[in-house]
Amino acid sequence: MTEIKAITEKIKKFRDERDWKQFHNHKDMALSMMLEAAEVLEHFQWKSPSEVEVHGQACKDEISEELADVAMYLFELADNLGIDLSEAILSKLKKNAQKYPVEKAKGKHTKYDKL
């Protein structure tokens, strides 16, 4: 069992012990994931690059909790949709490797269709 599947099982156990699956439809899970992602972003809003570095270290625990919230919703939504997240990630990395070959993309932030 992959680490992602093991964590997903713990998330589902937590959810099911509270009878929350009834509230965890695809739309609300996706919405909740984005709301939590916005809470991550809020930590960096209006900060200069140097302030971002300092804040990132000073508030590492708070940011960690927000990232965990995003990941938990992501893992559960993928599971609810029958998506093997490990396979999806590996597949996407393979596609990205084709779109962004090292010899063209290394050190650049250019979109694949402009390389």
Secondary structure as a PSIPRED ss2 file (coil, helix, strand):
# PSIPRED VFORMAT (PSIPRED V4.0)

   1 M C   1.000  0.000  0.000
   2 T C   1.000  0.000  0.000
   3 E H   0.000  1.000  0.000
   4 I H   0.000  1.000  0.000
   5 K H   0.000  1.000  0.000
   6 A H   0.000  1.000  0.000
   7 I H   0.000  1.000  0.000
   8 T H   0.000  1.000  0.000
   9 E H   0.000  1.000  0.000
  10 K H   0.000  1.000  0.000
  11 I H   0.000  1.000  0.000
  12 K H   0.000  1.000  0.000
  13 K H   0.000  1.000  0.000
  14 F H   0.000  1.000  0.000
  15 R H   0.000  1.000  0.000
  16 D H   0.000  1.000  0.000
  17 E H   0.000  1.000  0.000
  18 R C   1.000  0.000  0.000
  19 D C   1.000  0.000  0.000
  20 W C   1.000  0.000  0.000
  21 K H   0.000  1.000  0.000
  22 Q H   0.000  1.000  0.000
  23 F H   0.000  1.000  0.000
  24 H C   1.000  0.000  0.000
  25 N C   1.000  0.000  0.000
  26 H H   0.000  1.000  0.000
  27 K H   0.000  1.000  0.000
  28 D H   0.000  1.000  0.000
  29 M H   0.000  1.000  0.000
  30 A H   0.000  1.000  0.000
  31 L H   0.000  1.000  0.000
  32 S H   0.000  1.000  0.000
  33 M H   0.000  1.000  0.000
  34 M H   0.000  1.000  0.000
  35 L H   0.000  1.000  0.000
  36 E H   0.000  1.000  0.000
  37 A H   0.000  1.000  0.000
  38 A H   0.000  1.000  0.000
  39 E H   0.000  1.000  0.000
  40 V H   0.000  1.000  0.000
  41 L H   0.000  1.000  0.000
  42 E H   0.000  1.000  0.000
  43 H C   1.000  0.000  0.000
  44 F C   1.000  0.000  0.000
  45 Q C   1.000  0.000  0.000
  46 W C   1.000  0.000  0.000
  47 K C   1.000  0.000  0.000
  48 S C   1.000  0.000  0.000
  49 P H   0.000  1.000  0.000
  50 S H   0.000  1.000  0.000
  51 E H   0.000  1.000  0.000
  52 V H   0.000  1.000  0.000
  53 E H   0.000  1.000  0.000
  54 V H   0.000  1.000  0.000
  55 H H   0.000  1.000  0.000
  56 G H   0.000  1.000  0.000
  57 Q H   0.000  1.000  0.000
  58 A H   0.000  1.000  0.000
  59 C C   1.000  0.000  0.000
  60 K H   0.000  1.000  0.000
  61 D H   0.000  1.000  0.000
  62 E H   0.000  1.000  0.000
  63 I H   0.000  1.000  0.000
  64 S H   0.000  1.000  0.000
  65 E H   0.000  1.000  0.000
  66 E H   0.000  1.000  0.000
  67 L H   0.000  1.000  0.000
  68 A H   0.000  1.000  0.000
  69 D H   0.000  1.000  0.000
  70 V H   0.000  1.000  0.000
  71 A H   0.000  1.000  0.000
  72 M H   0.000  1.000  0.000
  73 Y H   0.000  1.000  0.000
  74 L H   0.000  1.000  0.000
  75 F H   0.000  1.000  0.000
  76 E H   0.000  1.000  0.000
  77 L H   0.000  1.000  0.000
  78 A H   0.000  1.000  0.000
  79 D H   0.000  1.000  0.000
  80 N H   0.000  1.000  0.000
  81 L C   1.000  0.000  0.000
  82 G C   1.000  0.000  0.000
  83 I C   1.000  0.000  0.000
  84 D C   1.000  0.000  0.000
  85 L H   0.000  1.000  0.000
  86 S H   0.000  1.000  0.000
  87 E H   0.000  1.000  0.000
  88 A H   0.000  1.000  0.000
  89 I H   0.000  1.000  0.000
  90 L H   0.000  1.000  0.000
  91 S H   0.000  1.000  0.000
  92 K H   0.000  1.000  0.000
  93 L H   0.000  1.000  0.000
  94 K H   0.000  1.000  0.000
  95 K H   0.000  1.000  0.000
  96 N H   0.000  1.000  0.000
  97 A H   0.000  1.000  0.000
  98 Q H   0.000  1.000  0.000
  99 K H   0.000  1.000  0.000
 100 Y C   1.000  0.000  0.000
 101 P C   1.000  0.000  0.000
 102 V H   0.000  1.000  0.000
 103 E H   0.000  1.000  0.000
 104 K H   0.000  1.000  0.000
 105 A H   0.000  1.000  0.000
 106 K C   1.000  0.000  0.000
 107 G C   1.000  0.000  0.000
 108 K C   1.000  0.000  0.000
 109 H C   1.000  0.000  0.000
 110 T C   1.000  0.000  0.000
 111 K C   1.000  0.000  0.000
 112 Y H   0.000  1.000  0.000
 113 D H   0.000  1.000  0.000
 114 K H   0.000  1.000  0.000
 115 L C   1.000  0.000  0.000
